Amino acid sequence: MRSALVLMTMTLVLWACGEDAGTGAAADPAPGAAQAAQLGAEALAAIDACSLLTGEEVRAILGQDATGQEDADSGFDLACSWNAPAPPGMQRAFAEQEVSVEVARLEPEAVLRDQYNAFKENMAFREDVSDVGAEAFLAEYISGSALVIRTDSLLVFLNTGEPDQEAMLKQLGPTVLNRLR
C-alpha cells in the first residue's frame, strides 16, 4: 500500500515539475469516459474526500469499522485513508489494515493520459477493467490491490491493503465516480 502511494506521489511530483513520466503513447478515450466526472478545481475542493466511501463500504473491505482521515499533504487534490488494527494472529506486511481513496485533477488531457499510462506501466498490472464507467485497471503490490481510474480530467485511486479485494474495488469504482459528480 505505502509503496504504491509513494509511486503515485512521485509521479505527480514529476508532472508538477514539468517532467514527462508517461510513455508519450496516445490512447483512445475509454468508452463512457465522456459521462465520467469532469469537475473543476473549485467543485473538487468542495468535496469531502472521506465521503467518497461510506462506513459500510469500508467495513466490507476491512471487516471492521474504521474512521476516515483526510490527508491534505498527500500531493492529491483529495485523499482519505481508513485504518484499523489487523486482526490478532494475522500475518501482514503492516500492523494496520488500510483502505484509501486519492483523486488528482490533471490537465490537459494528454498529461492525464500519460500519467495513467505511466502508472499502468510501473505498477504490477493485473487486468483492464471495463465496467467502471471510465478507463480503469487493477494492479497489485506487495501488501494489497489498487483500482486506478482515468476520466476526462481525473485520476482516481482506490487502494486496499487487503488481499483478494479486487471484486470489491471493481464494485466501488462506479460508486466513487458517481459521488464525484
C-alpha positions, 0 to 999 in steps of 0.5 A: 500500500505505502509503496504504491502511494509513494509511486503515485506521489512521485509521479505527480511530483514529476508532472508538477515539475514539468517532467514527462513520466508517461510513455508519450503513447496516445490512447483512445478515450475509454468508452463512457469516459465522456459521462465520467466526472469532469469537475473543476478545481473549485467543485473538487475542493468542495468535496469531502474526500472521506465521503467518497466511501461510506462506513459500510463500504469500508467495513466490507473491505476491512471487516471492521469499522474504521474512521476516515482521515483526510490527508491534505499533504498527500500531493492529491487534490483529495485523499482519505485513508481508513485504518484499523488494527489487523486482526490478532494472529494475522500475518501482514506486511503492516500492523494496520489494515488500510483502505484509501481513496486519492483523486488528482485533477490533471490537465490537459488531457494528454498529461492525464493520459500519460500519467495513467499510462505511466502508472499502468506501466510501473505498477504490477498490472493485473487486468483492464477493467471495463465496467467502471464507467471510465478507463480503469485497471487493477494492479497489485503490490506487495501488501494489497490491490489498487483500482486506478481510474482515468476520466476526462480530467481525473485520476482516481485511486482506490487502494486496499491493503487487503488481499483478494479485494479486487471484486470489491474495488471493481464494485466501488469504482462506479460508486466513487465516480458517481459521488464525484459528480 
